[in-house]
């Protein structure tokens, strides 16, 4: 187990993000393209993978007064985005940028289509001005620029497969055994990104509890607990805080979060349940940080095998990470983590992703509940047997079976069906 490699994985996969990742990703591409196209913007055209369109169709965009939609994300990114800030690309946009984007869309100057690329994460945008045209291609990760063409001249291409090499490294060293050994042994001062995640992600959770956002799942759970309808136990506590954070984020709250493998909701759902339970049981700060590191790394471990985008809800993966982090809080070891992971994936493996939206808070609450329950059951050595369903006899078997369901079983036709439903609703509206 190489501590430096583990730290590198954490710092690569856990980065700040403002708002939902998919609108931020297309805004980043538009802002990046705009850098190479001087003058007045005349048009923006592009093609995007179905997953990107699905996830950006209905979610609110921060700092825009509640505006939604992928065309708007592209336009406001081009007019006011700062690509130097990565997935916080929209941190500095102004009211004038929002107004310009609205007028630009009203004039029909944004034209986006579904890409025919086989990649799950694919963005190609062309920004044309009265002086230049730049075409940017993004593949495999939201900030993974692979091609820049300016005025029909290629100025950058990336065929180095560095991301594939990094994923291979992650898959080779990540395992429950190695993750647990790392969390136990790494000096606490090396876990700066985890400490930052604890601070930032709880900040948006507190915002989601304090105000009404979206469906207000978290705030509703708080009310149910106060009224005695739900008990004030570990499950309701974790659900309340995690759903509240998701409520705020999906409603366009301007507080950034620390994401996990390209997803802000995965970042929230793999940290906040562990943090809230640690506080509930008065666990020492150091133990909480190490438990959050475990949850985050297990989430990265599974997501790295699955790929950037899929038809399965990312909260499922975060729920599996959560279950392992909570086992650590409760003084369980690797064997109990395995039981917890298998309980979680054996329960909610088939939850589909039907796009980023306010209702994501329900799914996050559900997967959080499962993750906590899975951990509690694991501490009693009670779990789904390796002979049952998709659960295998080892972590690799179970994770690989889950991935087969999420890819061969769900991905291709499922994404197209969901996208058709979403697009049909827009036509009716």
Secondary structure as UniProt FT lines:
FT   HELIX           3..13
FT   STRAND          16..17
FT   HELIX           21..35
FT   STRAND          41..48
FT   HELIX           50..56
FT   TURN            62..65
FT   HELIX           70..80
FT   HELIX           83..88
FT   TURN            89..92
FT   HELIX           95..106
FT   TURN            107..108
FT   STRAND          110..114
FT   STRAND          122..129
FT   STRAND          133..139
FT   TURN            142..143
FT   STRAND          145..150
FT   TURN            151..152
FT   STRAND          153..157
FT   HELIX           162..173
FT   HELIX           176..185
FT   HELIX           188..190
FT   HELIX           192..210
FT   TURN            214..215
FT   HELIX           217..226
FT   TURN            227..228
FT   HELIX           234..250
FT   TURN            251..252
FT   STRAND          257..258
FT   TURN            261..262
FT   HELIX           264..269
FT   TURN            270..271
FT   HELIX           272..280
FT   TURN            281..282
FT   HELIX           285..306
FT   HELIX           314..329
FT   TURN            330..331
FT   HELIX           334..348
FT   TURN            349..350
FT   TURN            358..359
FT   HELIX           360..379
FT   TURN            380..381
FT   TURN            386..387
FT   TURN            389..390
FT   HELIX           395..404
FT   HELIX           405..409
FT   HELIX           411..428
//
